[in-house]
Amino acid sequence: MENNFTFPIDLVYLWVDGSDPKWIAKKNVALTAMGKSVHNSAINSGRFQDNDELKFSLRSVQKYLPWINHIYI
């Protein structure tokens, strides 16, 4: 694919480690403060299992989008 851009393109990943205890605690405090209840299936640990999605996505960017200027995670 030919790059016809005349300006740099950056890529931003919005990613969080769903198994991080600090993040889980912050998330639970925020939900409680908002008065939100969450169904157990939505907070099941299997939902936050790391399947190396970030690694595979970054490899795809490297292979198919070499013209990306910066990657921010």
Secondary structure in CASP SS format (residue, H / E / C, confidence):
PFRMAT SS
TARGET T0000
AUTHOR 0000-0000-0000
METHOD secondary structure of the structure
MODEL  1
M C 1.00
E C 1.00
N C 1.00
N C 1.00
F C 1.00
T C 1.00
F C 1.00
P C 1.00
I E 1.00
D E 1.00
L E 1.00
V E 1.00
Y C 1.00
L C 1.00
W C 1.00
V C 1.00
D C 1.00
G C 1.00
S C 1.00
D C 1.00
P H 1.00
K H 1.00
W H 1.00
I H 1.00
A H 1.00
K H 1.00
K H 1.00
N H 1.00
V H 1.00
A H 1.00
L H 1.00
T H 1.00
A H 1.00
M C 1.00
G C 1.00
K C 1.00
S C 1.00
V C 1.00
H C 1.00
N H 1.00
S H 1.00
A H 1.00
I C 1.00
N C 1.00
S H 1.00
G H 1.00
R H 1.00
F H 1.00
Q C 1.00
D C 1.00
N C 1.00
D C 1.00
E H 1.00
L H 1.00
K H 1.00
F H 1.00
S H 1.00
L H 1.00
R H 1.00
S H 1.00
V H 1.00
Q H 1.00
K H 1.00
Y H 1.00
L C 1.00
P C 1.00
W C 1.00
I E 1.00
N E 1.00
H E 1.00
I E 1.00
Y E 1.00
I C 1.00
END
